[in-house]
Amino acid sequence: MSSIFNFFSPKDKLFQPLFEQAGSNLVKISGALVDTVTSKDQVKRREHIKEVEKLEQTGDDITHAIFLGLGKTFITPFDREDIHALVSALDDIADYIYAAGINIDLYNIRTINKAMINLAQLLFEMCTDLESAIKELRGFKNPQLIAEVCLRINAGESKADQICNTAIAILFDDEQDAIELIKQKEVLQMLEMAADKCDDAANVLESILIKNA
């Protein structure tokens, strides 16, 4: 019981709010990505990509604030290496989502295939789960929720691998334009890497759960 008390002492007025901001930002940026890949209008699609770009910068600012806090704060809510690993994974998710969105624009991909849409929607679900688990760190009243989220995200990462690999196999079978194949393969792999980073974040949450429950 004392470990839980120390873990969530009221002294933590810096890190937990920033963790929650990072989680909320991931939901927003993954939602903007879904809007990007489901929009049929090129102008609107670019507007959504600009929103992705803005939110990626917001994520960078949050990450910087947390790392700055680590350098200035003697007492942290949990292990410094876990804070660093969690924040790095959250930042990586945003980076890969941003890379996927920007490449859709830079590569002038006009036809968004079903796999890209499915991966974007899956990422939104995973980021929403991450946000709920991160919020649960504030009071640690429902550790079971964190455990369930970690299991769902692990399953989601496996599903993302399957979607990506299947889509790339279909591209090699059906796409006659080698340049278009490379473009679409790159976007698919960026989306799949974002799912991998969601799994990394879930693994850190699981580690925190084991150490502090």
N, C-alpha and C positions, 0 to 999 in steps of 0.2 A: 504493500500500500504506500509506503514512504517513497518508493521509486516513482510511482504514478504522481504523487504529490509534487515531487521535485521536478518531474518531467513537465508538468503543466502548472508551474507556479505562476502567480499573477505578475511576476516580474517581466515576463515575455510580452512586452508591448510593441516589439519591433518585428520579430520574425514571423509569427503566426499571421498577422494582418497581411504581410507581404506574400506569404505562401498562398493565402486565399486570393489575393489579387492576381497572382500568377495562374492559379487554377481558373479563375473567372476569365482571364484573358485568353486562356487556351480554348475555353468554350466559345468565346467570341470569334477567335481566329479560325477555328475549325468550322464554325457556322458560316463564316464569310467564304471559306473554301467550298462548302456545299453550295452556297449561292453562286459561286464562280462556275462550278462544273455543271450546274443545272440550268444556268441562264442560256437562252438561245440567242439573245441579242448581244452582239459583239461589244457595243458601247457599254451596256450594263455590266457585261462580264469584266471589262477593264475597270469599271468603278468598283466592283467587288474585289478585284485584285489589288487596287489601291488601298482598300480597307484592310486587306491581308497584310500589305506592306506596312501600314500604319500600326497595326496591332503587333506585328513582329518587333517593331521599334519599341513599343510599349513594354513588351516582354523583356527586351534587352535592358531597358531602364530598371525594371523590377529586379532582374538578375543582378545588375550592378549594385543596386541598393542593398541586396542581401549580402553580397560578397563584401561590400564596404562595412556592413554591420558586423560580419564575422571578424573583420580586422580590428574593430573598435570595441567589441563586446567580450568581456571576460567570461561571463556565464551565458551559456546558450541553452535553449529548451531541450535539445538532445545532441548527440554526438556531432561534432563539427564535420567529420567526414560524411555523415549521413545527410547533413544539411547541404554540403557541397554536392554530393551525388544526386540528391533529389532536385535541387535547383538546376544543376547542369542538364539533367534529363528533361525537365520541363522546358528549359530553354532550347534544347535540341529538337523537341517536338515542334515548337513554333518555327524553328529554322527550316526544318524539312517541309512543313506546310507552306511556308513562304517560298521555298525553292520550287515546289510543285506549282504554285500559283504563278510565280514569275515566269517559269519555263513555258507554261501554257500560253502566256502572252508573247514572250520573246520568240518562241518557236512558231508562233502564229498557228496554233492548233485550232482548227475550226470545228472539227468533229470530235466531240468528247465521247469516248466509248463507255459502255455500261460499266466496265470494270472500274474506271476512274470514279464514276459516280458512286458505285458501291463502296469503294475504298474511302472516299471522302465522308460518306454517311457513317461508315464504321468508325472512322477517326472521331467524328463528332460524338458518337456514343461513348467511345473510350475516354475522350476528354471530359465529358459530362460526368462519367464515373470517377475520374481522377479528382475533379472538383469536389464531389461529395465526400470522398475519402479524406481529402486535405482538410475540409471543414471539420471533419470528425476528430482531427488531431487537437482541436482547441480544447475539448473537454474530455476526450477519450472515453466517452460514456457508452459508445457502441463499437467496441473493437471488432465485433462480428461483421459489421458493415464493411470495414476496411478489408477484412479477410475475403469477403464475398466479392468486393470490387477487384481485388487482386486476381482472383480466379477468373472473373469475367474478362478482364483485360488480357490475361494469359491466353484464354480461348480466342479472344478477338485478334491477338497477334498471329495465332496459328491460322485463323480464317483469312487474315490479310495476306499471309504468305501464299495460301492456296489461290486466292483471287488473282494475285499478281502473277504467280507462276503460270497459271492457266491462261491468263490474258496474253502474256508474252509468247507462250507456245502458239496460241491462235494467231498472233501477229506474224510469227515466222512462217506459219502455214499459208496465211491469206494475204498479207500485205506485200504487194509487188514493188512498191516504192521504198527503196532502202532508206532514204533520208527520213521519210515519214515514219518508218518502223523505228528508227533510232530515236526520233523525237518522242514518240508515244512510250517507248520502252523507258526512256529517262524519266518521264513524268510518273509512270507507274511505279518505278523503283523509288522515287522520292516519297511517294505516298506510303509505300511499304516500309520504308525506313522510319517514317514518322510513327507508324504503328509499333515498330521495334522499340522506339524510344519511349512510347507509352508503357510498354512492358518493362523497360528499364526503371521507369518511375515507380511502377507497381512493385517491382522487386525491392526498391529502397523502402517503400512504405511497409512492405512485409517485414523487412529487417527491423525497422523502427518498432513495429508491432511486437515482434519477438523479444526485443530487448527491453521493452517498457511495459508490457502487459502484465 
